[in-house]
């Protein structure tokens, strides 16, 4: 099992966009409103890129440019 699979909502049984939005909203509420912190978010639509992108190179570049790793 992928160590990050619990963070993925796509292609998972019993999970939906609505649930993902609820989790996102609660996460923002927890860090921003309740704890006075900051929230940074990035969204990447790679639906048509799965067959064309070298994901290892993509993630290496993101990390090189300071994007934090979740896992």
C-alpha positions as a Markdown table, in Angstrom:
| # | Residue | x | y | z |
|---|---|---|---|---|
| 1 | Unk | 0.0 | 0.0 | 0.0 |
| 2 | Unk | 1.2 | 3.5 | -0.9 |
| 3 | Unk | 2.1 | 5.4 | 2.3 |
| 4 | Unk | 0.2 | 8.4 | 1.0 |
| 5 | Unk | -2.9 | 6.6 | -0.1 |
| 6 | Unk | -4.9 | 7.8 | 2.9 |
| 7 | Unk | -4.5 | 11.3 | 1.6 |
| 8 | Unk | -6.0 | 10.6 | -1.8 |
| 9 | Unk | -9.7 | 11.0 | -2.5 |
| 10 | Unk | -9.6 | 10.0 | -6.2 |
| 11 | Unk | -10.4 | 6.5 | -7.2 |
| 12 | Unk | -11.1 | 5.5 | -3.6 |
| 13 | Unk | -14.3 | 3.7 | -2.5 |
| 14 | Unk | -16.7 | 5.5 | -0.4 |
| 15 | Unk | -14.9 | 8.9 | -0.9 |
| 16 | Unk | -16.3 | 11.8 | -2.9 |
| 17 | Unk | -15.6 | 15.4 | -3.9 |
| 18 | Unk | -18.0 | 16.5 | -1.2 |
| 19 | Unk | -16.1 | 14.7 | 1.5 |
| 20 | Unk | -12.8 | 16.1 | 0.1 |
| 21 | Unk | -14.2 | 19.6 | 0.3 |
| 22 | Unk | -15.4 | 19.0 | 3.9 |
| 23 | Unk | -11.9 | 17.7 | 4.9 |
| 24 | Unk | -10.3 | 20.7 | 3.2 |
| 25 | Unk | -12.6 | 23.2 | 4.9 |
| 26 | Unk | -12.0 | 21.6 | 8.3 |
| 27 | Unk | -8.2 | 21.6 | 7.8 |
| 28 | Unk | -8.2 | 25.3 | 6.9 |
| 29 | Unk | -10.5 | 26.0 | 9.9 |
| 30 | Unk | -8.1 | 24.1 | 12.2 |
| 31 | Unk | -4.9 | 25.7 | 11.1 |
| 32 | Unk | -6.0 | 29.2 | 10.1 |
| 33 | Unk | -8.9 | 30.1 | 12.4 |
| 34 | Unk | -8.4 | 28.1 | 15.6 |
| 35 | Unk | -4.6 | 28.2 | 15.7 |
| 36 | Unk | -3.9 | 31.5 | 14.0 |
| 37 | Unk | -1.5 | 29.8 | 11.5 |
| 38 | Unk | -1.1 | 30.0 | 7.8 |
| 39 | Unk | -2.5 | 27.7 | 5.1 |
| 40 | Unk | -0.9 | 27.1 | 1.8 |
| 41 | Unk | -2.6 | 25.1 | -0.9 |
| 42 | Unk | -1.7 | 23.9 | -4.4 |
| 43 | Unk | -3.9 | 22.1 | -6.9 |
| 44 | Unk | -2.6 | 20.3 | -9.9 |
| 45 | Unk | -4.9 | 18.9 | -12.6 |
| 46 | Unk | -2.9 | 16.1 | -14.3 |
| 47 | Unk | -5.8 | 14.2 | -15.9 |
| 48 | Unk | -4.3 | 14.3 | -19.3 |
| 49 | Unk | -0.7 | 14.2 | -18.2 |
| 50 | Unk | -0.4 | 10.8 | -16.6 |
| 51 | Unk | 1.0 | 9.2 | -19.7 |
| 52 | Unk | 3.3 | 12.1 | -20.6 |
| 53 | Unk | 4.9 | 13.4 | -17.4 |
| 54 | Unk | 7.8 | 11.9 | -15.6 |
| 55 | Unk | 6.4 | 12.2 | -12.1 |
| 56 | Unk | 9.7 | 11.6 | -10.4 |
| 57 | Unk | 11.3 | 14.6 | -12.2 |
| 58 | Unk | 8.2 | 16.7 | -11.6 |
| 59 | Unk | 8.3 | 16.0 | -7.8 |
| 60 | Unk | 12.0 | 16.6 | -7.8 |
| 61 | Unk | 11.5 | 20.0 | -9.4 |
| 62 | Unk | 8.8 | 20.9 | -7.0 |
| 63 | Unk | 11.0 | 20.0 | -4.0 |
| 64 | Unk | 13.9 | 22.0 | -5.6 |
| 65 | Unk | 11.7 | 25.0 | -5.7 |
| 66 | Unk | 10.8 | 24.7 | -2.1 |
| 67 | Unk | 7.5 | 22.9 | -2.2 |
| 68 | Unk | 7.2 | 20.7 | 0.9 |
| 69 | Unk | 6.7 | 17.0 | 0.7 |
| 70 | Unk | 3.6 | 15.6 | 2.4 |
| 71 | Unk | 4.9 | 12.1 | 3.0 |
